[in-house]
Amino acid sequence: MKLIIAEKPSLARNVAGAIGGGKNKDGYIEAGEYLITWGFGHLLNLKSVEDYTGIKNWREIPLPFIPESFEYKLKSDDGVDKQFKIIKELVDRKDVETIINCGDADREGQVIIDNIIQNTGSKKPVKRLWLPEQTEQTIRKQLNNLEDNNKYKNLYNEGLGRTCMDWLFGINLTVLISVKTGHSFNAGRVLIPIVKFIYDRDNEIKNFKPEKYYQSEGILEKDELQLTLSDSRKHDKAKADEITALWNSGKVKVEKIEKKEIEKTPGKLFSLSKLQSFLSKNYKLSFASSLKIIQGLYEAGYVTYPRTNTEYLAENEKDKVKELIEAYNEYPLIFKDSKKIFDNSKIESHSAIIPTVKKPSNLEGNEKIVYEAIRNRFIANFLNEKTTTKKVTVELKNNKDPESLFKLSGETVINEGFYKYEPKEFKDSLPDFTEGEEFKVDFKTKEKQTQPKKKVTEEELSNYLKNPFRKEDTSEDEEYKALLEGIEIGTEATRTGIIETCKKREYISQKAFNYSIEALGEKLIENLDKLEINLYADKTVEFSKILKKIYKGEAKVEEAIDMTAEELKGIISKDIELEKIDRNELKEAIGECPVCKKTVYEGEKNFYCSDYKNCDFKLWKKTKRFSDELTMTKAKVKSLLSGKKAVFTLTGKENKKFEGYLKLEITEKDGKKYPNLKLDGFPEKKKK
């Protein structure tokens, strides 16, 4: 028998379905010559400081704490304990001759299953089932092409090195800052540069001082269209007035008209971050929500492995693409053997995200949007139709000023091509100009002012983390070279999760698609600076580079651990003191507690009284009221605490929804006081 250990139950079911004839057992499936069992992601974690030393009090932990060797333990969970015992029994079965690692096809999946196998103590041969997609065809094909698990040793070592490095930084920096400030701070190797980037931008915005400048501007009217002509230079008012007077003394003349037919090329296939950016920009999907959907589509077998950092396919995937083109024969597709699509030099381990031959039939909402974005990008790249536009550029000058130059451009579609699948809006076409044509334009001096940078967006943060040193003129080849050398912060697989952690820790907040620094995030960066801890972009990239060397077999895990230990020793040897932090100083006061009159603050899941040890008042962010689950926003809670009403969507008779005002009252029962939301009127209906 062969024992397949999958990373999670859903993957095990997919594998069993591909094999066929599976019989469900307790904690595993039997299918022909295979036994298929599973983990629940990580069954094991690195041991804690307390496990190594018995020390519970953070103040007593000797820093830097660096264990002689890193050890794993089972998660403290009855279900985990039971499942590991089942796996161990299956591994030890005499009829099991081979174990098959079926972790996800990535670094994390390799580490998860290798650790499980190692902790069973088995010495049986281990093979690797590597699944770039979870279709039945691919699973069956890969089962017939199993590789020796040792081929992935470097991938495991990189994952182990990353895990140990992040554990060392996380434990030591968290304990150091928390003990010194008296406030619980979570600090980590990737988390710190994320918070720092947003902190720096918000400081730039806060300290920005606008400067006035002046420009001459006028409106050219032709064929019922109004076109703005503006000086691109910035002047003081006197100079701008001088230019305005000069331009008004003359006419604007059409100097040159250029018409060009352009053959358009589609966007490249998607990496994970490029797909997330596309969905954010075009469909207002957050990176966190899109990642969840993309992962679900992969697990359902509809798209290939998603946590990839490239926009290219491997050269050995050409036959697979030909099969895909055949499967999507309802579209006018043709195979293109192009370096713009297939390029091994730009692939680390996984290719770009593309659809599989398994087509969904019942996707709805955002799932449908995400799937179609992936499918349509594939179609755009292999479409057997040209996509062309006509671009018209018009250059105009004021005949009294040879230094003046105005450029107008417009573009219209000639052959729609891939725009049928990825629509794009173009600027309206220009009116028909004739060279030598002149216009009288009324110019005016306009007062303007310089603008601060905008808030950090999801897309901007993603691009920064992919290459914090990227310049505007960086070529694509240079970008991929940097990527393969490890010049990045975090990975495609981890960044979204770490950003979410930053939000949960209240270091940063997100409104729509923009990030802001929060008081706790400011304190984190300020205290890191006081402690002279530099784990910002340049330093963090050094650690990413050593991890990439481990993956390439050019360095050992021990080198990464030693490098981390030396950095921590240097940090802690400075012995710098910090001021203690009052936790409530970092919180925004939401209102006054209606029970004890103390301050109410916002927590992760509720709004609570600052005197929570003596006062039970709290309002849950998801509050049950009869059959309704009400969402308590900060604005609504502020209104309720100030004695005002807040409007909610409620359920009435026959499950009909209606808008109603609720007011907060305190009721007493058995000597305890409880918040009660009482219906107090209805909003006026808007007149049609």
C-alpha positions in Angstrom: 0.0 0.0 0.0 1.0 3.6 -0.5 0.1 6.2 2.1 -0.7 9.7 0.8 -0.6 12.5 3.4 -2.5 15.6 2.2 -2.2 19.0 3.7 -5.9 19.4 4.4 -9.1 17.3 4.1 -10.3 19.1 0.9 -7.1 18.1 -1.0 -7.4 14.5 0.3 -10.9 14.3 -1.1 -9.8 15.7 -4.4 -7.0 13.1 -4.6 -9.4 10.3 -3.6 -11.9 11.4 -6.2 -9.3 11.3 -8.9 -8.3 7.8 -7.9 -11.9 6.6 -7.6 -13.6 3.9 -5.5 -12.7 5.5 -2.2 -14.1 4.2 1.1 -14.3 6.6 4.0 -12.6 5.4 7.2 -11.9 7.2 10.5 -9.4 10.0 9.5 -8.5 8.6 6.1 -9.8 7.2 2.8 -9.0 3.8 1.3 -8.9 3.8 -2.5 -7.4 0.8 -4.3 -3.7 0.6 -3.5 -3.8 4.0 -1.7 -4.5 5.1 1.8 -5.2 8.9 1.8 -5.0 10.8 5.1 -4.6 14.5 5.9 -3.5 17.2 8.3 -5.4 20.4 9.1 -2.6 22.6 7.7 0.0 22.8 10.5 -0.4 19.9 13.0 2.9 20.9 14.6 4.3 24.2 15.8 7.7 25.2 17.0 8.0 24.9 20.7 7.6 28.1 22.8 10.1 29.6 25.2 8.1 28.1 28.0 8.4 24.6 26.5 12.2 25.0 26.4 12.8 26.7 29.7 9.6 26.4 31.9 9.7 30.2 32.2 6.2 31.8 31.9 6.9 35.4 32.9 8.3 37.4 30.0 10.4 39.6 32.3 12.4 36.5 33.2 13.2 35.3 29.7 16.9 35.7 29.0 17.3 37.7 25.8 18.3 37.0 23.1 16.6 33.6 23.5 18.1 31.3 20.9 17.4 27.5 21.4 20.3 25.1 20.8 18.0 23.3 18.4 14.5 24.0 17.1 11.9 21.4 18.1 8.3 20.9 17.1 5.3 19.9 19.2 1.7 19.0 18.3 -0.8 21.8 18.5 -2.8 21.7 21.7 -6.1 20.5 20.2 -8.0 17.2 20.7 -8.7 17.0 16.9 -5.1 17.5 16.0 -4.0 14.9 18.6 -6.4 12.3 17.3 -5.5 13.0 13.6 -1.8 12.7 14.3 -2.3 9.4 16.0 -4.3 8.1 13.0 -1.4 9.3 10.7 1.2 7.6 12.9 -0.8 4.3 12.9 -1.1 4.4 9.1 2.6 5.2 8.7 3.5 2.2 10.9 1.3 -0.2 9.1 3.3 -3.1 7.8 1.6 -3.1 4.4 2.5 0.6 3.9 5.7 0.5 1.8 5.8 4.1 0.6 4.7 7.5 2.0 3.7 10.2 -0.4 4.0 13.9 0.6 0.9 15.7 -0.8 1.3 19.1 0.8 0.3 22.1 -1.3 2.7 22.7 -4.1 4.7 25.3 -2.3 7.2 25.9 0.5 4.7 25.8 3.3 3.1 22.6 2.0 6.5 20.9 1.9 7.3 21.9 5.4 3.9 20.9 6.8 4.0 17.3 5.5 7.8 16.8 6.0 7.4 17.8 9.6 4.5 15.4 10.1 6.5 12.5 8.6 9.6 13.3 10.6 7.7 13.4 13.8 6.2 9.9 13.2 9.8 8.6 13.3 9.3 6.8 10.0 12.3 5.6 7.9 10.2 4.4 4.9 10.8 5.9 1.5 9.0 9.2 0.8 7.8 10.4 -2.6 6.4 13.8 -3.6 3.0 14.3 -5.3 3.4 17.8 -6.8 0.1 19.3 -8.0 0.3 22.5 -10.0 -3.5 22.2 -10.2 -6.2 20.0 -8.6 -8.0 18.6 -11.6 -8.6 14.8 -11.7 -6.5 14.5 -14.9 -3.5 16.3 -13.3 -3.8 14.3 -10.1 -3.8 11.0 -12.0 -1.0 12.1 -14.2 1.2 13.2 -11.3 0.5 10.0 -9.4 2.2 8.2 -12.3 5.1 10.6 -12.2 6.0 10.7 -8.5 9.4 12.2 -7.6 11.7 11.4 -4.8 10.9 13.8 -1.9 14.6 14.6 -1.5 14.4 16.5 -4.7 12.5 19.1 -2.7 15.0 19.2 0.2 16.1 22.7 -0.6 12.5 23.9 -0.7 12.0 22.4 2.8 15.2 23.9 4.1 14.2 27.4 2.9 10.8 27.0 4.6 12.5 25.7 7.8 15.0 28.6 7.7 12.2 31.1 7.2 10.2 29.6 10.1 13.1 29.6 12.5 14.2 33.1 11.5 10.7 34.5 11.9 10.3 32.7 15.3 13.6 34.2 16.6 12.7 37.7 15.5 9.1 37.4 16.6 9.8 36.1 20.1 12.8 38.2 20.9 11.5 41.6 19.6 8.0 41.0 20.9 9.3 40.2 24.4 11.9 43.0 24.3 9.6 45.9 23.3 6.6 44.6 25.4 8.7 44.3 28.6 10.4 47.7 28.1 7.1 49.5 27.4 4.7 47.6 29.6 2.5 47.2 26.6 2.0 44.1 24.4 3.6 44.7 21.0 3.8 42.0 18.3 6.9 42.5 16.2 8.2 40.5 13.2 10.6 40.5 10.4 8.1 41.3 7.6 5.5 43.1 9.8 7.9 45.9 10.7 8.7 47.2 7.2 5.0 47.1 6.3 4.1 49.3 9.3 7.2 51.5 8.6 6.2 52.1 5.0 2.7 53.3 6.0 4.1 55.3 8.9 6.6 57.2 6.7 3.9 58.0 4.1 1.5 59.3 6.7 4.2 61.4 8.3 5.0 62.9 4.8 1.4 63.8 4.4 1.1 65.3 7.9 4.2 67.4 7.5 3.5 68.5 4.0 3.4 72.2 3.5 1.5 73.2 0.3 3.1 75.8 -2.0 1.2 78.1 -4.3 2.1 78.3 -8.0 0.4 79.8 -11.0 -0.3 78.6 -14.5 -2.0 80.0 -17.6 -5.0 78.0 -18.7 -7.6 78.3 -21.4 -10.5 76.4 -23.1 -10.3 75.7 -26.9 -13.8 75.1 -28.4 -14.3 73.1 -31.6 -17.2 71.0 -32.9 -19.1 71.5 -29.6 -16.1 70.0 -27.7 -14.2 71.9 -25.0 -10.5 71.1 -24.7 -8.3 72.5 -21.9 -4.9 74.0 -22.9 -2.6 74.5 -19.9 1.0 75.6 -19.3 2.9 72.6 -18.0 5.4 74.9 -16.2 5.0 76.4 -12.7 5.4 80.1 -12.2 5.0 82.9 -9.6 2.0 85.1 -10.3 3.8 87.9 -12.0 5.4 85.5 -14.6 2.1 83.6 -15.1 0.3 86.9 -15.7 2.9 87.9 -18.2 2.5 84.6 -20.1 -1.3 84.9 -20.0 -1.2 88.4 -21.5 1.2 87.3 -24.2 -0.9 84.3 -25.1 -4.1 86.4 -25.2 -2.4 88.7 -27.7 -2.0 85.9 -30.2 -3.8 82.8 -31.5 -3.3 79.1 -30.9 -2.2 77.4 -34.1 -2.3 73.6 -35.1 1.4 72.9 -35.8 1.4 69.1 -36.3 -1.1 66.2 -36.5 0.0 62.7 -36.2 -2.2 59.7 -36.9 -1.0 56.2 -36.0 -2.6 52.8 -36.1 -1.4 50.8 -33.1 -1.5 47.0 -32.6 -2.2 46.4 -28.9 -0.8 43.6 -26.9 -2.7 42.1 -23.9 -1.6 42.3 -20.4 0.7 39.4 -19.2 -0.8 36.4 -17.5 -1.3 36.9 -13.8 0.9 36.4 -10.8 -1.0 36.5 -7.6 -0.2 40.1 -6.7 -0.9 41.3 -10.3 -4.3 39.5 -10.2 -5.1 41.0 -6.8 -4.2 44.5 -8.1 -6.4 43.9 -11.2 -9.3 42.9 -9.1 -8.9 45.7 -6.7 -8.7 48.3 -9.4 -11.5 47.0 -11.6 -13.9 45.4 -9.2 -13.1 47.0 -5.8 -12.2 43.6 -4.3 -9.7 43.8 -1.4 -6.6 41.7 -1.5 -7.7 39.6 1.5 -11.1 38.8 0.0 -9.7 38.1 -3.5 -7.0 35.8 -2.1 -9.7 33.7 -0.4 -11.7 33.4 -3.6 -8.6 32.6 -5.7 -7.6 29.9 -3.3 -11.1 28.4 -3.4 -11.0 28.3 -7.2 -7.7 26.5 -7.0 -9.0 23.9 -4.5 -12.1 23.4 -6.7 -9.7 22.6 -9.6 -10.7 25.5 -11.8 -7.4 27.4 -11.8 -3.7 26.5 -11.4 -1.7 27.1 -8.2 -2.3 30.7 -7.2 0.5 31.8 -4.9 3.0 32.5 -7.7 5.3 35.4 -8.3 5.6 35.2 -12.1 3.5 36.3 -15.1 5.1 33.6 -17.3 4.6 29.9 -18.1 7.3 27.3 -18.2 8.6 26.1 -21.5 7.6 22.5 -20.7 3.9 23.6 -20.4 3.4 24.2 -24.1 1.5 20.9 -24.6 -0.7 21.7 -21.6 -1.6 25.0 -23.1 -2.4 23.4 -26.4 -4.8 21.1 -24.5 -6.4 24.2 -22.8 -6.8 25.9 -26.2 -8.6 22.8 -27.4 -10.8 22.8 -24.3 -11.8 26.4 -24.9 -12.6 25.9 -28.6 -15.7 28.1 -28.3 -13.2 31.0 -28.4 -11.1 31.9 -31.5 -7.8 30.9 -30.0 -4.4 29.9 -31.5 -1.2 28.6 -29.9 1.5 31.2 -29.7 5.1 30.0 -29.0 6.2 33.4 -27.7 8.9 34.4 -25.2 6.4 36.9 -24.0 4.4 34.0 -22.6 6.9 31.1 -22.1 10.1 32.0 -20.3 11.9 29.7 -17.8 14.3 32.5 -16.8 11.5 34.3 -15.1 10.1 31.4 -13.1 11.2 30.4 -9.7 9.0 27.4 -8.9 5.4 28.1 -10.1 4.0 29.5 -13.4 1.4 32.2 -13.9 -2.2 31.6 -12.9 -4.3 30.2 -15.7 -7.6 28.3 -16.0 -7.6 24.5 -16.1 -9.6 22.2 -18.4 -12.2 21.9 -15.6 -14.8 24.6 -16.4 -17.2 25.8 -13.7 -20.9 25.9 -14.5 -22.5 27.6 -11.4 -20.2 30.3 -10.2 -21.9 33.5 -9.0 -20.9 37.0 -7.7 -17.3 37.6 -6.9 -16.3 34.0 -7.6 -17.5 34.4 -11.2 -15.7 37.8 -11.5 -12.4 36.3 -10.3 -12.6 33.2 -12.4 -13.5 35.2 -15.5 -10.6 37.6 -14.9 -8.2 34.6 -15.0 -9.9 33.0 -18.0 -10.2 36.2 -20.0 -6.5 37.1 -19.5 -5.6 33.6 -20.9 -8.0 34.1 -23.8 -6.5 37.6 -24.5 -3.0 36.1 -24.7 -3.9 33.4 -27.2 -6.6 35.1 -29.2 -6.4 34.6 -33.0 -7.5 38.2 -33.7 -5.6 41.5 -33.9 -6.5 44.3 -31.5 -5.9 47.7 -33.1 -6.6 51.3 -32.3 -6.1 54.6 -34.0 -4.3 57.2 -32.0 -4.3 60.9 -33.0 -1.9 63.4 -31.5 -2.2 67.1 -32.1 0.5 69.6 -31.3 -0.5 73.3 -30.9 1.5 76.5 -30.2 0.6 80.1 -29.5 1.9 82.1 -32.4 3.2 84.8 -30.0 5.2 82.4 -27.9 7.5 79.9 -29.6 8.2 78.2 -26.3 4.5 77.3 -25.8 3.4 73.8 -26.6 0.1 72.1 -26.1 -0.5 68.4 -26.8 -3.9 66.8 -27.3 -4.4 63.1 -28.0 -7.3 60.7 -28.5 -7.7 57.0 -29.2 -10.4 55.0 -30.8 -10.8 51.2 -31.3 -10.5 49.8 -34.9 -10.5 46.1 -34.2 -11.9 45.1 -30.8 -9.9 41.9 -30.4 -9.1 41.1 -26.8 -11.0 44.2 -25.6 -14.1 42.0 -26.0 -12.9 40.0 -23.0 -11.0 42.8 -21.1 -12.9 46.0 -22.0 -11.0 49.3 -21.8 -12.2 52.8 -21.9 -10.3 55.2 -24.2 -10.3 59.0 -24.1 -12.9 60.4 -26.5 -11.7 61.0 -30.0 -10.6 64.5 -30.9 -12.4 66.8 -33.2 -11.0 67.0 -36.8 -8.2 69.4 -36.8 -6.3 70.8 -39.8 -2.7 71.8 -39.8 -2.4 75.6 -39.8 -5.8 76.0 -38.3 -5.9 78.9 -35.7 -8.1 79.5 -32.7 -8.7 82.5 -30.4 -8.5 81.2 -26.8 -9.2 83.2 -23.7 -6.4 82.3 -21.3 -6.6 83.1 -17.5 -4.0 82.8 -14.7 -5.0 80.0 -12.4 -3.8 79.8 -8.8 -2.9 76.3 -7.8 -1.0 74.6 -5.0 1.3 71.6 -4.7 -0.4 68.4 -3.4 0.8 65.9 -0.8 1.4 62.3 -1.8 -1.7 60.1 -1.5 -2.3 57.5 1.2 -0.7 54.1 0.6 -3.0 51.9 -1.4 -3.2 48.1 -1.5 -1.6 48.0 -4.9 1.2 50.4 -3.9 2.1 48.4 -0.8 2.1 45.2 -2.8 4.4 46.6 -5.4 6.7 48.0 -2.6 7.0 44.6 -0.9 7.7 42.8 -4.1 10.7 45.1 -4.7 11.3 47.9 -2.2 14.2 49.3 -4.3 12.4 49.4 -7.6 12.8 52.5 -9.7 10.5 53.9 -12.4 13.0 53.0 -15.1 13.7 49.4 -13.8 13.3 47.0 -16.7 11.3 43.8 -16.4 14.4 41.7 -16.7 16.0 43.6 -13.8 12.8 43.1 -11.8 12.8 39.3 -12.2 16.5 39.2 -11.6 15.9 41.0 -8.3 13.0 38.7 -7.4 15.1 35.5 -8.0 17.9 36.9 -5.8 15.4 37.5 -2.9 15.1 41.3 -3.1 11.6 41.2 -1.7 9.8 41.6 1.7 7.7 38.5 2.5 6.4 36.3 -0.3 3.4 36.1 -2.5 2.0 33.4 -0.2 2.4 35.4 3.1 2.1 39.1 2.4 -1.7 39.4 2.5 -1.9 37.5 5.8 0.8 39.6 7.4 -0.9 42.8 6.3 -4.1 41.5 7.9 -2.2 40.8 11.1 -1.0 44.4 11.1 -4.6 45.5 11.0 -5.7 43.1 13.7 -2.9 44.3 15.9 -4.2 47.9 15.3 -0.9 49.1 13.9 -2.6 50.2 10.7 -6.2 50.6 9.5 -7.8 50.3 6.1 -10.5 52.4 4.6 -11.6 51.3 1.2 -8.3 50.6 -0.5 -6.1 53.0 1.5 -4.0 52.3 4.6 -3.4 54.7 7.5 -1.0 54.4 10.5 -2.7 54.0 13.9 -1.4 55.3 17.3 -0.1 51.8 18.2 1.7 51.5 14.9 3.4 54.9 15.5 4.5 53.8 18.9 5.9 50.6 17.5 8.1 52.4 14.9 9.1 55.2 17.4 10.2 52.6 20.0 12.1 50.6 17.3 13.9 53.8 16.4 14.7 54.5 20.1 16.0 51.0 20.5 18.1 51.5 17.3 16.5 48.5 15.7 16.7 48.6 11.9 14.5 45.9 10.4 13.3 48.1 7.7 13.5 47.4 3.9 17.3 47.3 3.4 17.9 45.0 6.4 14.9 42.8 5.9 16.0 42.2 2.3 19.4 40.9 3.5 17.5 38.1 5.4 15.3 37.4 2.3 18.5 37.0 0.2 20.0 34.3 2.6 16.7 32.4 2.4 16.7 32.5 -1.4 20.3 31.1 -1.2 19.1 28.2 0.9 16.5 27.5 -1.8 19.2 27.4 -4.4 21.4 25.1 -2.3 24.0 27.9 -1.9 23.5 28.3 1.9 22.5 26.2 4.9 19.7 26.7 7.4 22.3 27.2 10.1 23.7 30.2 8.3 20.3 32.0 8.4 19.9 31.2 12.1 23.4 32.4 12.9 22.8 35.6 10.9 19.6 36.2 12.8 21.2 35.4 16.2 24.0 37.9 15.5 21.5 40.6 14.6 19.5 40.0 17.8 22.6 40.0 20.0 23.6 43.4 18.5 20.1 44.8 19.2 19.8 43.6 22.8 23.4 44.4 23.8 22.5 48.2 23.6 20.3 47.9 26.7 18.3 51.1 26.0 15.4 52.0 28.3 11.9 53.0 27.0 9.1 54.9 28.6 6.1 52.9 29.9 2.9 53.1 27.8 -0.6 53.7 29.1 -2.7 51.3 27.0 -5.7 53.6 26.9 -3.6 56.6 25.7 -3.4 54.7 22.3 -7.1 54.2 22.1 -9.8 56.5 20.7 -12.5 57.3 23.3 -15.8 56.1 21.7 -18.0 57.5 24.4 -19.0 57.3 28.1 -20.0 54.0 29.6 -23.8 54.2 30.4 -23.3 52.0 33.5 -20.2 53.4 35.3 -19.5 56.6 33.4 -15.9 55.5 32.5 -14.6 55.6 29.0 -15.6 53.1 26.3 -13.0 51.9 23.8 -13.1 49.8 20.7 -11.7 46.3 20.8 -11.3 43.7 18.1 -14.7 42.2 18.5 -16.6 44.6 20.8 -16.8 48.0 22.4 -15.9 47.7 26.0 -15.7 49.8 29.2 -12.2 50.9 30.2 -13.0 49.7 33.8 -13.7 46.2 32.4 -12.4 44.5 35.6 -15.3 46.0 37.5 -17.8 46.8 34.8 -19.4 44.3 32.5 -20.6 46.8 29.9 -19.8 45.9 26.3 -21.5 46.1 22.9 -20.5 43.3 20.5 -19.7 44.3 16.9 -22.0 41.5 15.8 -25.0 41.9 18.2 -28.0 39.6 18.2 -31.4 41.2 18.6 -34.3 38.8 18.1 -33.7 37.2 14.7 -31.4 40.0 13.5 -27.6 40.2 13.7 -26.8 43.9 13.9 -23.4 45.3 12.8 -22.2 47.9 15.3 -20.0 50.4 13.6 -17.9 53.0 15.5 -20.2 55.8 14.3 -23.3 54.0 15.4 -21.9 53.2 18.9 -20.8 56.8 19.3 -24.4 57.9 18.6 -25.9 55.3 21.0 -23.5 56.2 23.8 -24.3 59.9 23.4 -28.0 59.2 23.9 -28.9 59.5 20.3 -30.6 57.0 18.0 -29.0 54.9 15.2 -30.6 53.4 12.2 -30.5 49.7 11.6 -32.0 47.2 9.1 -34.5 45.1 11.1 -36.7 42.1 10.4 -40.5 42.4 11.0 -43.5 40.1 10.5 -43.3 37.6 7.6 -39.5 38.2 7.6 -39.9 41.6 5.9 -37.0 44.0 6.2 -37.4 47.6 7.4 -35.4 50.5 8.6 -35.8 51.4 12.2 -34.2 53.6 14.9 -32.7 51.9 17.9 -31.8 53.6 21.2 -29.5 52.2 23.9 -31.1 51.6 27.3 -29.6 49.8 30.4 -31.8 47.2 32.0 -31.1 45.6 35.4 -31.6 41.9 36.1 -30.4 39.9 39.1 -28.3 42.8 40.3 -26.5 43.1 36.9 -26.9 45.8 34.3 -27.3 44.9 30.6 -27.4 47.0 27.4 -30.8 46.8 25.6 -31.5 48.2 22.2 -35.1 49.5 22.0 -37.0 50.4 18.9 -37.5 54.2 18.9 -39.2 55.3 15.6 -38.6 55.1 11.9 -36.7 57.2 9.4 -38.9 59.4 7.2 -39.5 57.8 3.8 -38.0 59.8 1.0 -40.5 61.2 -1.4 -40.2 59.9 -4.9 
